[in-house]
């Protein structure tokens, strides 16, 4: 808890003066709370009983009605002042909590952006979403609903005790007899609440993950008529989450009920002893009223401390989940070198490269390859052969488990990641578009592009006519996940994005897979323009992209099984020739009408 407490205090540090202001408000609110019962005590003992007041000499001779009116006015002023102070305090405390939540969310989101694809492949998206959106509120709960109320209760408790002890030390001691029991109950219940809250958070994460998966896979769910099965999975997860929260509410309610019962028992005992003292003449009626008023308020801060501690116990689980992400060290440490302003030359080399997503499953093994600037290399092979992984190493989506990758003769781990990725344009699968305008989608990798440059990229990608036919043209908004565009249109948008970025290294993952033959022929003209003078890698399953390559790599089981030009590989009559005859040749015959 101390470690987590230090991290929470670290979140407070940027707003320490706002926090100090909240503490000042706490002190003033406590002063007003201690003063509030005094007008009633003076009305009973001085106005009605004629008893003099030590700090008001001659008060017993004052006009009774005037004194009563003054005391009633003082009561109103105290209540109004307390209300105003509470309003200011709430404004400061809520503002402090919200700023801390916003800062924590920003840190989480930025840190997740820096973690590698290997990390994200091991995580559930829904769980990460919950940590950012829901668990981040834990810092506000711990400070605004936990730490500050506890401090306020301690100050108020100290102030009341300073007043109560001089009035009747014995009665004050009696009122404190239940405090050890309350403290013991805090630890017993908090241990149970901690366990149940952890389970509730975990089941919530499972629901988030399941909903995220279901919404992003809705087309496949409907295509395979799995709606009922997915609904049952969701209801099972939702039921488990609701049951976990019901247990949490039960233990929180039991906690509150037991605490209130102990407080009621203590109150009854104090009232009995106080009534006896009044009957014995050792305590005035006004002092008993003042004391019982303080007594009720004495247990309020004690109860508040226990309740706030319970909230902290529940919230610390969410806070710990957030800091768990922040403490995850980036597995892609940034380098120190930048590429020159003119960009990379484009020579890329793999030296003894191996890669594993899991320790027992090699994806790439002993890759040795050198590609010269301006060359176009096509990668072919079965699904899972390692084609996308091999090219993903260029942009440092992950680092090789063995060996190294060099760009222009320098290990890419020595480059700053942002500088390295600016040298690479990518057309990936599936084609990804953003819920932004069409123009912003095309200029996503080059936000300083002019509208004319955006139009030229769209023209080369053969999507300009479709865009101009939209209601707002290039300012038209793209639907969530590109829902308003066909797969072929999304493909061409991503090609236009790569054309506009104009980086010296180009990675094309099935750039024409979603296009018909006629559109493909037109788009390939734009791709020819895009690849001119650039080091280009194309993951290809179609004849048109394979034949255009200077070099073809055939990957099988994580190794380069064959390498060479189209004609050389066909003459060898090996793996590529077999692949060509079974996959590419029939496509060629279809294209030429055989």
N, C-alpha and C positions, 0 to 999 in steps of 0.2 A: 504493500500500500504506500510505503514511503517513496518508492521509486515512481509510482504513478502520481503520487501527490506532488513530487518535484516537477513532473511534466506538466501537470495542471497549473502549477505556479508559473512555469515557463510560459504558458499561454496567457497568463494574467499580466506578465511583465510589460508588454508593450502598452498596456492600459493602466499602469500602476497608479497614475494620478486620479483617474476615474475611480479606481478601486479605493484609493485613500478617501476620495469624496464620499463614496458609499459608506465607508467606516465612520466618517464624521457624522453622517446622517443617522447611522445606527446609534451613536452615542446620544445625539440630541433627542431621537425618538424615545430612547430609554429614560432620559431625564423627564420628558413629558409624561411617560407612562407611570413613573414613580410619583409625580406630582398629582396625577389625576384624582386619586381617592381623597386627597387632603381637604378639599372644600367640604365634602360630605362629613368627614370627621369633625371639622370645626363647627359646622352647622349643628351637629348633635351635641357636642360637648360645650361649646361656647355660647351659641345662640340659644339653644334649648336648655342646656344644663348650667350655664353661667360659670363654667370653669375657665379660668384665665389661660392664655396661651403664652408660653415662655418667650417665644420670639416676637410677640406682639404686646408690649407693655401697655396696661390699661385697657386691654381689649374687652374686659368684663363690664366696663362702664360705657362702651359704645352703644349707640342706638341699635336695638336688636334687628329691626327690619332693614336698616341701612347695611348692617354687617351681613345679614342674610343675602341681600341683593348683590353686595360686592362679591360674596363667596360664589353665588350662582353665576355672576358675570365671569369670575375667574375660571369656573368650571367650563363655561362655553369657550372661553379663549384657549384654555388648555386643549380641549377637544379639537377646536379648529386648527390650532397650531400643530397638533399631532397629525391631523389629517393632511395638512399641507406638507409636512415633513415626509410623511409616508408616500405622498404623490411624487415628490422629488426623488426620494430613495428608489421607488419602483422604476422611475424613468432612467436613473443611473444604472441600477442593477440589470434591468432588461437590456439596456443598450450595451452594457459590458458583456452580458451573455451572448447576445447576437453577434457582436464583433468577434468574440472568441470562436463561435461556431463558423462564421464566415472564413476566418483565418484558417481554422482546422480543415475545412472543406477545400480551401484553395491549396493547402499543403498536400492533402491527400490526392487531389486530382493531379497536381503537378508531379507528385512523386510517382503515381501510377503511370503517367505518361513517359516517365524516364525508365521504368522497368522494362525488361526485354520481353519479346514475344514468348520466349521459353517460360518466363514467369506467368504470363497471362494464359498460356496454354494449360497451366496447372490449376487455374482459379476458375470459379464460377462467376460469371458476369453479374448475376443477380446478387450474390453475396457481396461483391465489391460495391455494387450500387447501394446496397443497404448500409454499408459502412460509411459511405460518403453522405447519403441523404438522411439516414435515421440515427445511426450510432454517433454521428458527429454532434448531435444535440446533447450527448452525455456531458460534455464540458459545461454547457449552460446549466444543466440540471445540478451538476456537482457544485458549481459556484453560486448560482442564483437561488436554487432551492435547497442547497446543502450547506456550503461553507458560510455564506453571509447570514442565513437564518441562525446557524449555530453561534456565530460570533454575536449576533444581536441578542440571542437568548442568554448567552453568558454575561453580557454587559447588563442586561435587564435583571438577571438573577442576582448579580452582585449588588446592584443598586437597591433592590428590594430587601436583601439581607441586611444591608447597612441601616435600613430604617427599622426592620422588624426586630433585630437583636436588642437595641436599646429599649424597645417597648416591653418585650417579654422574652428573655433568653431561653427559658424552658420551653415555652410554646414554639419558638423558632426551632429548637432542637427536635421537638416532637414532629414538626412538619418535615424535617429532613430525614426522618428514619426510613422512609421508603426509597430514598435516593440510591443506596447500594443495590436494592432489589431491582430498581429500574435499570441500573447500569448492567447488572448481570443478564437481565432479559434482552438488552440490546445485543450482546454478543451471541446469545443462544439463537435468537431469531435471525440476526443478520447472516449467520453462517448458512442457515437453511435458505433464506431469501437469495443469497448469492448463488447457490447451486441451482435453484429453480429459475432464476433470471438468466443464467447461462443457457439452460435448456431452451427457454423461450426465445432468446436471441438466435440460437442455432436453427430452431424450427422456422422462425421468420425468414432467415436467409434461404432456407430450402424452398419456401414459397416464392420468394423473389426470383430465385434461379429458375424454378419451374415455369413461372409466368413469363419470364424473359425468353426462355426457350420456346414456349408455346406460341408467343406472339411473333417471334422471328421465323418460326417454322410453320406458320399457318397454312401456307400453300401445300406443303407436303402432308400435313395432317389431313387437310381436306381431300387431297388427291388419293390418299390411301384409306379414306373414310375411317379415320381413327378418332373422330371427335368424342365419341362416348368413352373410349379408353382413356384419352387425355383428360377428359372431365373427371373420371374416377380418380386418376392420379392426382389431379389438382385438389379434389375434395378430400382425399386421404391426407395430403400434406397440409391443407388448410385446417382440417379437423385436428391434426396433431398439434399445430401451432396454437389453435384456440384452446385446446386442452391444457397445453403448457402455460398459457396466459391465465387460464382459469385457476390453475394451481398457484400461480404467482399472486393473483388477486386474493386467493383464499389465505395464503400465508401473510400477506400484507394486512388483510383484514383482521386475522387472528392476532397479529402483532399489535395493531391499534386497539383491539378490544381488550387484550390483556393489560396493556399499558394503562388504558382508561380505567379499568377495574382497580388496579393498584392505586392510581391517583385518587379515585373515589374513596377507597378505604382510608387513605391518608387524610383526606379532607374531613371525613366523618370523625376520625380520632381527634384532629385538631379542634374542630368545632365543639366537641364534648369537653375537652380540657379547657378551652377558652370560656365556655359557659360556666364551668365550675369556678374559674377565677373571677368572673363578673359577680357571681353569687357570693363569693368570699370577700368582695370589695377590693381586690388587688388589681382589678382591670376595669376601666370605664367602658360604658356602652360604645362610645365613639371609637375608643381604641380597639374594641372587639370588632366593630364594623370595618375599621381601617385594616385590622390584622386579617380578617377573613377575606376582605377584598384583595389584599396582597397575597393571601394564601391561594386564592383561585388563580391569581396571576403568577404566583410562584410556580405552580405546576404547569402553567402554560409554557414557559421557556424550557422546563425540564421535558415536558411532552414534545415540544418543538425540536429539542435536541435529538430525542429518540427517533422522531419521525424523519427528521432531516438525515440522520445517520442511516436510516433505512433507505431513503432515496439515493443517498450516496452509494450504498451497497449495491443497489440495482443498477445505477448509472455507471459504476466503475467497470462493469462488463463491457458496455458499449465503448467507453473510453479506451479500455485496454485493447479492444479490437481495432480501433483507429490507430493507436500507437504501434500496434503490431505491424501494420502496413508501413508506417513511417520508419520503423526500425529495420525494415527489410532492405538490406544493402543492395544497391543496383549491381546486377551481375555484368553490366557493361560499363566499366569505369571509363570516363571520358579521357581523351588524349589531350595533347597540348599543341599540335601542329594544325595549321590552316593551309588550304590549297591556295595557290597564287590567284590573283584577281581574274586571270584568263581561264582558270579552271584546270581540271585534270587533263593530262595528255590522253589517258585511257588505256594504258597497258595494265592488265590484270593478271595476277599469277596466284595459283593455289599450290602450296608446297606441303605435301604430306598431310593433307587435311582430312580429319575425321570428325564426325559429329554424332552425338547421341542426345535424344530428348530424355531418355531414361537410361540408366547405367547398363541395363541388360539388353538394350535394343539399339544396335548401331544403325544409323541412317546413311552416313557416308563413311567410306573407308579408304584411306590412302590415296586421296585425290591429288594428282600432280598435273597441272595444266597451266599453260601460258597463252594469253590472248593478246595480240598486238593491237595498237590503236587503230581504230577505223574498221576492224574486222567485224563481220556478222557471223555469230555462232548459233546454230540451232541445236536444241536439246530435245531428244526423243527418248521414249522408253515407257514402260508400263506405269500405271498409277502406283505411287509409293516407291518409285525407284530412287527418289532423292533430287529430282530436277528443281523443284521450288526451293528446297532447303539449300542446295548448292548456290543458287542465285541470291537467296536471302542473306547469305553471308557477306555479299558485296556491300550492302547497306547497313551491316551490323544489326540486323534484327536479332541476331544472336551471334556469339563467338564460337569458333571451332573448338571442339573438345581436344583435338590434337592438331598440330601443325599451325600454319598461319596463311593469311590471305594478304597479298600485296597489291597496292595501286601505285603505279609509277615508281615501283621499287621500294616502297615504304609500307611496313606493316600497318594495316588499316587501324589497328588499336592505338597507334600513335597520333592519329588525326582526331580532331574534335568531331564528335558525332554529327553535329549540325553541318559542319563544313563538308564532311564526307557525303552526307545524304543530299546536299545541294548539287552534288556532281552526278546524281542518279535520277533519271526519269523512269517511272514505272507505269505499266498498264497491267493491272493485276486481275485475278479472278477470285470471286465473282466481281463484276464491275461495280464500283461503289460510287454513289452520288450522294450529295448532302442536301438536307432540307434548307437550301439557300436558293438564290436566284440562279438562272442558267449561267449568266456571266460570271458570278462568283464561283460556281462549280468549275468552270473552265479555267479560271484564274486562281484556283485554290493553291497551286504551287508557285504562283507568281503574282501576288496581289497588286504589284505596281504596274501591271500590264495595262496598256491603253485599250479602249473599246475597239479600235481598228485592229490591234493585234489579236484580240479575242475573236473578232469576226474572221480574221484570216485563218486562225487555228480551226475554227468551226468549219470553214470552207474546205480546208485540206482534209478534215475528218469526214466530209460529206454529210454534215448534219445542219448546215447553215439554213437550208430551205425549211426544214422542219421547225427550227427555232423561230425563224421569221414568221411562220404561220401561227405561232402561239399568240394569245391575246395581248400580252405585254412584251412579246419578243424576248430579247435577252434579259429583260427584267422580270420575266415570269418565274414564279416560285416553283421549285421542284418538290413534289410530294415526299412524305416520309419514306425513306429507303428507295426513292425513285419510283414510287407507285404509279405516277402519272406517265411514265416512260416505258416503252417496251425494252426487252433485254438488248436488242440490237441498238436502240437509241442510247441506252446507258453505256453500251460498249463504245460507241462513237464519241460520247461525251468524255469518257476517260482517255480516249486516244487524242482528242483535242486538248485535253489538259496536259498530256505528255508533250504534245507538239509545242504548246506555248511555253512550257518550262524550259525546253531546249537545253538539256544537260548533256555533257560529253559522254556519259555512259547511259545506255538505254536497256531496260529490261521489259520484255513483252511476254506476258503469260497468256497464250492463246488469244492474241489480239483480234482475231476475226472469227472466233468460235461461235458467236451469236448472230452472224451475218449471213444473208443469202449470197449465192454466187455472184450475182450482178453487183450488189452493194460491196461485196468483198473486193471485187476487181477495182472499184472506184477508190475504196479506202486504202488499198495497197499502194495506190499512187501517192497518197498522203504519207503512208508509212515509209515509202522509198525516200520521200523528201525528209522525213523525220530521221531516218537512219544514216543519211548521207554524212560521211566524215565522223561518225560516232561509233564507239565500241558498243556493239549491240548483241544482246542475248535474247533468243526467241524460244520459248517452250512451245513446240509445234506438234500438232496432230494432223495438219492439213498440208497437202502437197505444195500449195502456192508458197507457203512460208519456208518449207524445207529446201526447195530448189534454189531459193534466192540466197541461201547462206553460203559464206565462204568455207565454212567448216561445220561438220555435223558431229555431235557427240551422242553416243548411244549409252544410256545409263541402265544398269541392271544390278539390283541388289546393293546399291550404294557405291558401285565402282564404275569407272568409265570402261565399258566393255569394248567399244570401238570408237575410232576417231578418224575423220578424214573428209574429203570432199564428197559430193554426191556421186560423181562418177567413180571415184576410187572405192567407195564403200559398195557400190553396186557390182564392181568387178570382183571384189573379194567374196561375194556371194555368201556373206555371213549373217550376223544377227540383223543388221540394218536391211539387207536385201530381203530377208524373210519378213521383217516388219513391213517393208515397203510393199511387197507382193500381197500381203494379207490385209493391209490397212490402207495404204496410199493408192495403189494401182486401181482398185475398184472405184475409189473416189474420182480418179483421173478419167476413167472410162465413162463414169456418169457425167462428168463435166463436159466431155467432148462428144457425148451422145452415143457411145458405143453400146 
